[in-house]
Amino acid sequence: MKRHKIRYAIVIEKEKSNYAAYVPDLPGCVATGQTREETEQQIRQAIEMHLRGLREDGLPIPEPVSHVEYVDVPA
C-alpha cells in the first residue's frame, strides 16, 4: 500500500553537548544526536516509528498544523 507523504515541522535545539529535536504536532516524538545532521536523521526515524505505532494501534495520524517562521528584530 502506497502512502502519501506528510510534512511535519521539527525543532532542533543546540544543547550543551549535543542536539535535541522534537515535533510540535507529535507530542512525545523526540530525538537527540551529536550533530544537527545526525539529529535530523534520528528525528526522521522517530517520526516514522511514531506513525507506525499509531497505525498499529488503530489511532488517527495527526495532521500537521504547526508552521515555522522566522522574525527579524533589531539586535
Legacy VTK file of the C-alpha trace (Angstrom):
# vtk DataFile Version 3.0
C-alpha trace
ASCII
DATASET POLYDATA
POINTS 75 float
0.000 0.000 0.000
1.485 3.309 -1.085
1.077 6.151 1.410
1.178 9.856 0.684
3.889 11.938 2.315
3.200 14.119 5.328
5.414 17.091 6.131
5.870 17.797 9.839
7.690 20.787 11.313
10.607 19.843 13.547
12.547 21.926 16.059
16.257 21.256 16.560
17.911 22.876 19.560
21.597 23.048 20.478
22.230 21.700 23.956
25.493 21.772 25.951
26.965 18.615 24.462
24.555 17.560 21.706
21.438 18.484 19.749
17.824 17.654 20.589
14.788 17.638 18.311
11.043 17.410 18.735
7.906 17.527 16.604
5.276 20.009 17.830
2.452 18.076 16.143
3.520 14.703 17.593
3.801 15.037 21.375
6.449 12.729 22.789
8.263 12.319 19.486
11.848 13.344 20.286
15.419 12.514 19.277
18.992 13.517 20.044
22.296 13.422 18.209
25.854 14.680 18.296
25.396 16.842 15.161
22.460 18.619 13.529
22.626 16.167 10.634
22.564 13.134 12.941
19.719 14.661 14.944
17.687 15.301 11.799
18.210 11.678 10.746
17.220 10.450 14.216
14.050 12.570 14.362
13.036 11.353 10.901
13.322 7.764 12.153
11.465 8.683 15.352
8.603 10.166 13.313
8.367 7.041 11.169
8.292 4.815 14.286
5.741 7.078 15.967
3.404 6.977 12.960
3.847 3.218 12.587
2.863 2.774 16.245
-0.227 4.926 15.790
-1.279 2.893 12.740
-0.699 -0.404 14.561
-2.832 0.822 17.461
-5.591 1.932 15.079
-5.183 5.581 16.096
-5.506 8.534 13.725
-2.413 10.126 12.232
-2.281 13.779 13.366
-2.411 16.316 10.586
0.465 18.776 10.656
-0.762 22.169 11.828
2.417 23.812 13.117
4.029 26.463 10.978
7.631 27.606 11.235
8.551 31.214 10.550
11.467 33.460 11.406
11.071 37.031 12.628
13.770 39.701 12.263
14.176 42.051 15.218
16.774 44.745 15.973
19.807 43.360 17.793
LINES 1 76
75 0 1 2 3 4 5 6 7 8 9 10 11 12 13 14 15 16 17 18 19 20 21 22 23 24 25 26 27 28 29 30 31 32 33 34 35 36 37 38 39 40 41 42 43 44 45 46 47 48 49 50 51 52 53 54 55 56 57 58 59 60 61 62 63 64 65 66 67 68 69 70 71 72 73 74
